Amino acid sequence: MNVNVKEKMTVLSDMRVMRDLQSELLLGQSASSSRRVCDSDSAAVRKVKQLTDLLDRMLALDSEKRISISDALHHPFFTDSETHPHSHT
């Protein structure tokens, strides 16, 4: 069987942010309460901010700006003892 491999390049012309993940996660967090979540509300808010920061770094289109695996594993989302669910401090 003869298989021809062709390189495909896609040009992204519209790079606008369509959704704000952090806001959506925080709205979900506040859905269980009658009040709006403030930035200083809780460890859960800090965890959401850490998660969105980590995802932004992992999904950077420019590979030079993308976080390395090693750096990702040392990101505060995984290492912050104040918000880590398995912390024994």
N, C-alpha and C positions, 0 to 999 in steps of 0.2 A: 504494500500500500504506500502510495506516495502522498505525503502531507506537506502542503506549502504553508509556511508560517509568515504572516504579514503583520508588521507592527502597526498598531492603530493609535492615533493621537486624537484626543478630544480636547477642543478648546472651550473652556468655560467662560462665557461672556457675561453672565449675571452672577456676581459673587455677593449679592446682598444677603444679610442675615434674615432668614424667613421666620424663625422661631427662637425664642430665648429659653433655653432649657432650664437655666437657674430659676427664672421667674415661674415657669410651669411647675417645677418641683416644689418651690416654696408655696405656690398656691395650693398644691396638693397637701402640703404640710398643714396649711391653715384651714383646709376644708373641714377638718374635724373639730375646729374651734370656731366660735362666733367672731373672734377678732382677727385682724390682719397680722401676719407675722412681721415683726420688725427685724432689722439686721442684727440686733444684739439679743434676740430672743432666747436662743438656746444652742446647745451643742449640736442639735440636728441641723440648724441653719448653717453653722460653721461647716458641718460635714457636707452639706449640699454645695456650699461654695468650694470646698476642697475637691469634691467630685467633678464639678463643672470645670474647674481649673485644670485638673488632670486630663479630662476628656478633650478640652481645647488643645492642650499640649500634645496629646497622643494623635489627634486627628488633623494636626497642622498639614496643610497641603505641601508646603515647602519642607522637604526632607531635612534640610539643614537646620530648620527651626524646630523640628519634631523632637520630643523628649525620647531619650534612649530607654531601653528596657531597665537598665540598672538604675537610672535616675527615677524612672516611674515607680520602681519598687521602694525607693526611699522617699517618695512624695508624702507630704503630711496626711493625705487621705489614708494611707496605710500605717503611718508611724506616729501620728498624733495621739499620745496616750490619754489625753483628756476626752477625746471623742471616740476612741477605738473601743468597739463593743466587748472585746475580750481582754481589756486591760485589767490588771490586778494590782493597782496602785492604791 
